Amino acid sequence: MVEQVTFQTIFQFLQTLGILVGVFYYIMTIRTNQRNQEIAQKNQDLQLETRSLQLFMQLYQEMSSPEMLKTWIEIMNWEWDDYDDFTRKYVDNNQEAYAKRVSVFRRFNTMGIFLRDTRIDPELLYDYVGTSVIGTWDKFGPIIKENRLRIDRPELLQWFEYLADEMKKMRKDRGITSPLILTGNIKTGTDD
């Protein structure tokens, strides 16, 4: 009888020990999976940050090229009285003006898409091109909006507008309340 009781006690002890080992193993497996997921998430975040910086550097090189800066300066010095005057001067039979304008606008439109998709850091973008975007939209926004109406394309350059609006919000959030003034001769940086 003693042997049977001892055998049953040992058997129950082993069953309990097996359950505890199973629970311990399960907990350790869950913790390991959680740690692996955290590591994978950190690696993914690091990859996204690296891609974002690579994208920014590509934009930086492109936007800082002498050709791009000359193009931007040129279009910012264009003058017109109204939409029809703008069209006569810079659209009708003027492929060079069209190419310059669209080149700048599409770059800003693409930046707006990157910003919308959180592929680029908004603070970094503001520090780099914020005032240029705002100034360019302020100058050409009325023309773009009128063009949307006349050609029935309400989505035309919508991400450029979005980018400008976001840059304006960031400017305001930074406490900058003075109006952005891009007047005078941009080529020399002096006021007329």
C-alpha positions in Angstrom: 0.0 0.0 0.0 2.8 2.4 0.8 4.4 1.7 -2.5 1.1 2.4 -4.4 0.6 5.7 -2.5 4.2 6.7 -3.1 3.8 5.8 -6.8 0.6 7.9 -7.1 2.1 10.8 -5.3 5.2 10.7 -7.5 3.0 10.4 -10.6 0.9 13.4 -9.5 4.0 15.4 -8.7 5.4 14.6 -12.2 2.1 15.6 -13.8 2.1 18.9 -11.9 5.8 19.4 -12.8 5.0 18.7 -16.5 2.2 21.2 -16.5 4.4 23.8 -14.8 7.2 23.2 -17.4 4.6 23.5 -20.2 3.3 26.8 -18.8 6.9 28.1 -18.3 7.8 27.0 -21.9 4.6 28.7 -23.3 5.4 32.0 -21.4 9.0 31.9 -22.6 7.9 31.3 -26.2 5.5 34.2 -26.0 8.2 36.5 -24.6 10.7 35.4 -27.2 8.2 36.1 -30.0 7.4 39.5 -28.5 11.1 40.4 -28.4 11.6 39.2 -31.9 8.6 41.3 -33.1 10.1 44.3 -31.2 13.4 43.8 -32.9 11.8 43.4 -36.3 9.8 46.5 -35.7 12.9 48.5 -34.8 14.7 47.2 -37.9 11.7 48.2 -40.0 11.5 51.6 -38.4 15.3 52.0 -39.0 14.9 51.0 -42.7 12.0 53.5 -43.1 14.1 56.2 -41.5 17.0 55.4 -43.8 14.8 55.4 -46.9 13.3 58.7 -45.8 16.7 60.2 -45.4 17.8 58.8 -48.8 14.7 60.3 -50.3 15.4 63.6 -48.7 19.0 63.6 -49.9 17.8 63.0 -53.5 15.3 65.9 -53.2 18.0 68.0 -51.7 20.4 67.3 -54.6 17.8 67.9 -57.1 16.4 71.0 -55.6 19.8 72.5 -54.9 21.1 72.1 -58.4 22.1 75.4 -60.1 19.7 74.6 -63.0 16.8 74.1 -60.6 17.6 77.2 -58.6 17.9 79.3 -61.8 14.5 77.9 -63.0 12.8 78.7 -59.7 14.3 82.2 -59.6 13.1 82.8 -63.2 9.6 81.7 -62.7 9.3 83.6 -59.4 10.3 86.8 -61.4 7.5 86.3 -63.9 4.8 89.0 -63.9 1.3 89.1 -65.2 -1.9 91.0 -64.7 -4.5 88.2 -64.7 -5.0 84.6 -65.9 -5.4 85.5 -69.5 -2.2 87.7 -69.4 -0.4 84.8 -67.8 -1.6 82.4 -70.5 -0.5 84.8 -73.3 3.0 85.2 -71.8 3.8 81.8 -70.3 1.6 79.2 -71.9 0.6 79.9 -75.5 3.4 78.9 -77.8 5.9 79.0 -75.0 7.2 75.5 -74.5 10.3 76.7 -72.5 8.2 78.6 -70.0 5.8 75.6 -69.7 8.7 73.2 -69.1 10.2 75.4 -66.4 6.9 76.0 -64.6 5.8 72.4 -64.7 9.2 71.2 -63.6 9.0 73.2 -60.4 5.3 72.5 -59.8 5.7 68.7 -60.3 8.6 68.6 -57.8 6.5 70.3 -55.2 3.5 68.1 -56.1 5.7 65.0 -55.6 6.9 66.3 -52.2 3.3 66.8 -51.2 2.6 63.1 -52.1 5.6 62.1 -50.0 4.4 64.2 -47.1 0.9 62.8 -47.4 2.3 59.3 -47.3 4.6 60.1 -44.4 7.6 59.1 -46.5 9.5 62.3 -45.5 9.8 64.1 -42.2 7.6 67.3 -42.3 9.9 69.2 -40.0 12.9 68.4 -42.2 10.9 69.3 -45.3 9.8 72.6 -43.8 13.4 73.5 -42.8 14.5 72.8 -46.4 11.8 74.1 -48.7 9.0 75.4 -46.5 9.2 79.1 -47.4 10.0 78.4 -51.1 6.9 76.2 -51.3 4.7 78.8 -49.6 6.0 81.6 -51.7 5.6 79.7 -54.9 2.1 78.6 -54.1 1.1 82.1 -53.0 2.3 83.4 -56.4 1.0 80.7 -58.6 -1.9 79.3 -56.6 -4.5 81.6 -58.1 -3.3 80.7 -61.6 -3.4 77.0 -60.8 -6.9 77.2 -59.3 -8.2 79.1 -62.3 -6.6 76.6 -64.6 -8.4 73.8 -62.7 -11.7 75.5 -63.4 -11.0 76.2 -67.0 -9.9 72.7 -67.9 -12.2 70.9 -65.4 -9.4 69.1 -63.5 -10.0 69.8 -59.8 -7.2 67.4 -58.8 -4.5 69.4 -60.8 -1.5 69.9 -58.6 -3.6 69.1 -55.5 -0.5 67.8 -53.6 1.4 71.0 -54.3 -1.5 72.9 -52.6 -1.5 70.3 -49.8 2.2 70.7 -49.3 1.9 74.5 -49.2 -1.0 74.3 -46.7 1.0 72.0 -44.5 4.1 74.3 -44.6 1.9 77.2 -43.7 0.5 75.3 -40.7 4.0 74.4 -39.6 5.1 78.0 -40.0 2.2 79.1 -37.8 2.9 76.3 -35.3 6.5 77.5 -35.0 5.1 80.9 -34.0 6.1 82.7 -37.1 3.3 85.2 -37.7 5.0 87.8 -39.9 3.9 87.6 -43.5 6.1 85.8 -45.9 7.3 88.3 -48.4 9.1 87.3 -51.6 9.2 90.6 -53.4 11.8 92.5 -55.1 14.4 91.1 -57.3 14.9 87.5 -56.3 18.0 87.2 -58.5 19.9 89.7 -56.4 18.0 89.5 -53.2 17.4 93.2 -53.1 14.1 95.1 -52.9 13.1 97.3 -55.8 
